[in-house]
Amino acid sequence: VSPRGALTLLHAARARALLNERDFVIPDDVKLLTGPCLAHRVVSARAQRHRGQSFEDNALILSAILAGVRVPT
């Protein structure tokens, strides 16, 4: 992800926290918004071969990746 893409995700997570009456971002904010914010930036090897991968497929790929990432404590 480019720096601009990461900043977009950060701003979206901050906005979600604010809408949920929090002044801090939690990992769930980031996980929930990663697909919508970054899915259009993902190009998988499968998509390069088939040229038919959709935005929803990319969001699922990102969700699967994030499911395997442990939240820092």
FENBELZI-V409183 format. One line per field, one symbol per residue. phi: phi as a letter, one per 20 degrees, with the letter a starting at -180 (. if undefined). A space follows every 10 residues. Layout:
phi = ???
//
This chain:
phi = .fgfffffff fffffffffe lcdbedgfff ffefgfecgf eecefffffd lcfdgfffff fffffffeef ffc
//
